[in-house]
Amino acid sequence: MKNRPQSLRPLLRPLPQAVWCLAAAFAALPALASVTIDFRGVAFVQVAGPPDVDGTLPLVVQPAGSAYDLGDAAWAGFWGLDAVFGFNLPSGTGGGTFAFVRGADSLYGSFSSVATPTGFVLDYTVSGGTGAWTGWFGTGVGTVTALDPLTLPTVRTSEVGSFTLAVPEPGSAALMLLGGAALAAALRRQQWHLMLCDTVAPRLPISRSLAVVHDTVPSLPVVVLSGRRLDDLGDLLAQDEVRGVLGKDRFDELPALISGLLN
């Protein structure tokens, strides 16, 4: 595009710093190699049958009998735990499969366990997920404390731990949630004059970014930048937050457009 400058910063330098800071932070969100999620929860561990010939006791945890808090980010709220596992009485070790579930979303994998004087220590392997967790994988550790005598057929437990999870490729529902949370946090951190919004941004489609602006700072004006034909964007550009639209072949007009909106 012959009129496009090498950088937007010379064009935006005369304008309030908050304008180009938010634009840069939003349009180029840093790649996330991994995410650490601290969790805690309670569950009812039930005996599912008698021990086998090797002394392994079958155990289950059902989502209706558990509640896990996975933090305050995009996965905030309570999740149920669905687990099927065995505990070998002679060795004090065990393992099985797990899934944290809420609606159509789940994070699942396997784990191994070692008995402690007050419960168990769990090593998790996260192999995948569904819904917002599609494509996630990683490892984790949890410390389980028994709140009832282990001789009972149903034992109340509490658990604290953390997962370290690899972030999937851009475009997943989970990354859209992360991008929306990051944008909302930036909008709340300080007062902004205006936001520049590309129609194609890493991990955050324009429909989601406009929804975040509407829910967080509905009075914030948005200028949409696009390399597409503007008439192809349809109703998206008719939203109240959109105060200006500019093709990427007309970047030299951007300072005047922003100045007109701010004055």
C-alpha positions as CSV (number, residue, x, y, z in Angstrom):
1,M,0.0,0.0,0.0
2,K,1.9,3.1,-1.3
3,N,0.6,5.6,1.3
4,R,1.2,3.4,4.3
5,P,4.1,4.7,6.6
6,Q,6.7,2.4,8.1
7,S,5.3,3.0,11.6
8,L,2.2,4.5,13.2
9,R,4.2,6.1,16.0
10,P,5.4,9.3,14.0
11,L,1.7,9.9,13.1
12,L,0.5,9.4,16.7
13,R,3.3,11.1,18.6
14,P,1.5,14.5,18.7
15,L,-1.6,12.9,20.2
16,P,-2.2,11.9,23.8
17,Q,0.0,9.0,24.9
18,A,-3.0,7.0,26.1
19,V,-4.3,6.7,22.5
20,W,-1.3,4.8,21.0
21,C,-0.5,2.9,24.1
22,L,-3.8,1.2,24.2
23,A,-3.8,0.7,20.4
24,A,-0.3,-1.0,20.6
25,A,-1.2,-3.1,23.6
26,F,-4.4,-4.3,22.0
27,A,-3.3,-4.9,18.4
28,A,-0.2,-6.9,19.4
29,L,-1.0,-8.9,22.5
30,P,2.1,-10.9,23.4
31,A,2.2,-14.6,22.8
32,L,1.6,-16.7,25.9
33,A,3.8,-19.7,26.2
34,S,1.9,-21.0,29.2
35,V,-0.6,-20.1,31.9
36,T,-0.5,-21.1,35.5
37,I,-3.9,-21.7,37.2
38,D,-4.2,-22.0,40.9
39,F,-7.2,-24.0,42.1
40,R,-8.9,-25.2,45.2
41,G,-12.0,-27.3,45.8
42,V,-13.9,-29.8,47.9
43,A,-15.2,-33.2,46.8
44,F,-16.8,-36.4,48.1
45,V,-14.7,-39.4,47.3
46,Q,-16.9,-42.6,47.2
47,V,-15.9,-46.2,47.3
48,A,-17.1,-47.9,44.1
49,G,-16.6,-51.5,45.1
50,P,-14.5,-54.0,47.1
51,P,-10.7,-54.1,46.6
52,D,-9.4,-56.4,43.8
53,V,-7.0,-59.3,44.3
54,D,-4.0,-56.8,44.4
55,G,-5.6,-54.7,47.1
56,T,-6.6,-51.8,44.8
57,L,-9.8,-50.0,46.0
58,P,-11.9,-48.5,43.2
59,L,-12.9,-44.9,44.0
60,V,-15.0,-42.2,42.2
61,V,-15.7,-38.5,42.4
62,Q,-18.8,-37.2,40.7
63,P,-19.4,-33.6,39.5
64,A,-22.5,-33.2,41.6
65,G,-20.5,-34.0,44.7
66,S,-17.7,-31.6,44.1
67,A,-17.0,-27.9,43.6
68,Y,-13.6,-26.5,42.4
69,D,-12.7,-22.8,42.0
70,L,-10.2,-22.4,39.1
71,G,-9.4,-18.7,39.8
72,D,-10.7,-15.3,38.7
73,A,-9.7,-15.1,35.1
74,A,-11.6,-16.4,32.0
75,W,-12.3,-19.7,33.8
76,A,-13.7,-18.1,37.0
77,G,-16.5,-19.8,38.8
78,F,-17.1,-23.3,40.2
79,W,-16.4,-26.5,38.2
80,G,-17.3,-30.1,39.0
81,L,-14.8,-32.8,39.2
82,D,-15.4,-36.2,37.5
83,A,-12.8,-38.7,38.5
84,V,-12.4,-42.5,38.4
85,F,-9.4,-44.0,40.0
86,G,-7.9,-46.7,42.1
87,F,-5.9,-46.7,45.4
88,N,-3.7,-49.6,46.2
89,L,-3.9,-50.2,49.9
90,P,-0.6,-52.2,50.3
91,S,1.6,-49.6,48.5
92,G,-0.3,-46.4,49.3
93,T,-0.2,-45.3,45.7
94,G,-2.9,-45.0,43.0
95,G,-4.0,-43.2,39.9
96,G,-6.8,-42.7,37.4
97,T,-8.5,-40.2,35.1
98,F,-10.1,-36.8,35.8
99,A,-12.1,-34.1,34.2
100,F,-13.1,-30.7,35.4
101,V,-16.4,-30.0,33.8
102,R,-18.9,-27.1,33.5
103,G,-21.5,-27.3,30.8
104,A,-19.9,-28.0,27.5
105,D,-16.4,-27.1,28.8
106,S,-14.0,-29.6,30.3
107,L,-10.3,-30.0,31.1
108,Y,-9.3,-33.7,31.3
109,G,-6.4,-36.1,31.7
110,S,-4.8,-38.5,34.2
111,F,-3.1,-38.4,37.5
112,S,-1.1,-40.5,40.0
113,S,-1.4,-40.3,43.7
114,V,0.8,-41.0,46.8
115,A,-0.7,-41.3,50.3
116,T,0.3,-38.8,53.0
117,P,-0.6,-38.8,56.8
118,T,-3.5,-36.5,56.0
119,G,-4.5,-37.5,52.5
120,F,-2.8,-37.6,49.1
121,V,-0.5,-35.8,46.8
122,L,-1.5,-35.9,43.2
123,D,0.5,-35.4,40.0
124,Y,-1.7,-34.4,37.1
125,T,-1.2,-34.8,33.3
126,V,-3.6,-32.6,31.3
127,S,-4.1,-34.2,27.9
128,G,-6.8,-32.0,26.4
129,G,-10.1,-30.3,26.8
130,T,-13.4,-29.4,25.2
131,G,-15.1,-26.0,24.6
132,A,-13.1,-23.2,26.0
133,W,-10.3,-25.6,26.9
134,T,-9.9,-27.1,23.4
135,G,-6.2,-27.7,22.7
136,W,-4.9,-27.0,26.2
137,F,-2.4,-29.4,27.8
138,G,0.1,-29.5,30.6
139,T,0.8,-30.7,34.1
140,G,-0.2,-30.0,37.6
141,V,0.0,-30.9,41.2
142,G,-2.5,-31.1,44.0
143,T,-2.5,-31.7,47.8
144,V,-5.7,-33.5,49.0
145,T,-6.6,-33.4,52.7
146,A,-9.2,-35.9,54.0
147,L,-11.8,-34.2,56.2
148,D,-13.4,-37.5,57.3
149,P,-11.8,-40.8,58.5
150,L,-10.6,-42.8,55.5
151,T,-12.5,-45.9,56.8
152,L,-15.8,-44.4,55.8
153,P,-17.4,-45.3,52.4
154,T,-17.7,-41.6,51.5
155,V,-15.0,-39.2,52.5
156,R,-15.1,-35.4,52.2
157,T,-11.8,-34.0,50.9
158,S,-10.3,-30.6,50.2
159,E,-7.7,-29.9,47.6
160,V,-5.3,-27.0,46.7
161,G,-3.0,-27.1,43.7
162,S,-2.0,-25.5,40.4
163,F,-1.9,-26.3,36.7
164,T,0.7,-25.1,34.2
165,L,-0.9,-25.3,30.8
166,A,0.3,-24.6,27.3
167,V,-1.8,-22.1,25.4
168,P,-3.3,-23.4,22.1
169,E,-3.0,-21.8,18.7
170,P,-4.7,-18.5,18.2
171,G,-8.4,-18.6,17.3
172,S,-9.6,-21.0,20.0
173,A,-12.4,-20.0,22.3
174,A,-10.0,-20.1,25.3
175,L,-7.7,-17.5,23.7
176,M,-10.7,-15.3,22.9
177,L,-11.6,-15.4,26.6
178,L,-8.0,-14.6,27.6
179,G,-7.8,-11.7,25.1
180,G,-11.1,-10.3,26.3
181,A,-10.0,-10.5,29.9
182,A,-6.7,-8.7,29.0
183,L,-8.5,-6.0,27.2
184,A,-11.0,-5.4,29.9
185,A,-8.2,-5.2,32.5
186,A,-6.4,-2.6,30.4
187,L,-9.5,-0.6,30.0
188,R,-10.1,-0.5,33.8
189,R,-6.5,0.2,34.7
190,Q,-6.7,3.9,33.7
191,Q,-8.7,6.4,31.7
192,W,-8.4,6.1,27.9
193,H,-9.3,8.7,25.3
194,L,-9.8,6.4,22.3
195,M,-9.1,2.9,21.1
196,L,-7.7,1.9,17.7
197,C,-9.0,-1.5,16.7
198,D,-7.8,-3.7,13.8
199,T,-10.4,-6.0,12.3
200,V,-7.8,-8.8,12.6
201,A,-6.0,-8.9,16.0
202,P,-4.2,-11.8,17.7
203,R,-6.5,-13.9,19.8
204,L,-9.3,-11.3,19.7
205,P,-11.8,-10.8,16.9
206,I,-13.3,-7.4,16.5
207,S,-16.7,-8.6,17.5
208,R,-15.4,-9.7,20.9
209,S,-13.3,-6.5,21.4
210,L,-16.3,-4.2,20.7
211,A,-18.4,-6.3,23.1
212,V,-15.7,-5.8,25.8
213,V,-15.7,-2.1,25.2
214,H,-19.5,-2.0,25.4
215,D,-19.5,-3.9,28.7
216,T,-16.5,-2.1,30.3
217,V,-16.3,1.5,29.0
218,P,-19.3,2.1,26.8
219,S,-18.4,5.8,26.2
220,L,-15.0,5.0,24.8
221,P,-14.8,5.8,21.1
222,V,-13.3,3.2,18.8
223,V,-11.6,3.8,15.5
224,V,-11.7,0.7,13.3
225,L,-8.7,0.0,11.0
226,S,-9.2,-2.5,8.1
227,G,-7.6,-3.8,5.0
228,R,-10.9,-5.2,3.9
229,R,-13.6,-3.5,1.9
230,L,-15.5,-1.5,4.5
231,D,-18.8,-2.4,3.0
232,D,-17.9,-6.1,3.7
233,L,-17.9,-5.3,7.5
234,G,-21.7,-4.8,7.5
235,D,-23.5,-4.3,10.7
236,L,-20.4,-4.6,12.8
237,L,-19.4,-1.0,12.0
238,A,-22.9,0.3,12.9
239,Q,-22.3,-0.4,16.6
240,D,-22.4,2.7,18.9
241,E,-18.8,2.3,20.0
242,V,-17.5,2.7,16.4
243,R,-16.9,6.4,15.8
244,G,-14.6,6.2,12.8
245,V,-13.4,3.8,10.1
246,L,-10.2,4.0,8.1
247,G,-8.8,1.8,5.4
248,K,-5.1,0.7,5.9
249,D,-4.2,2.4,2.6
250,R,-5.1,5.8,4.2
251,F,-3.0,5.8,7.3
252,D,-1.9,9.3,6.6
253,E,-5.4,10.5,7.5
254,L,-5.3,8.9,10.9
255,P,-4.0,11.9,12.9
256,A,-6.7,14.2,11.6
257,L,-9.4,11.6,12.2
258,I,-8.3,11.1,15.8
259,S,-7.9,14.8,16.5
260,G,-11.4,15.4,15.2
261,L,-12.8,12.8,17.6
262,L,-11.0,14.1,20.6
263,N,-11.6,17.8,20.0
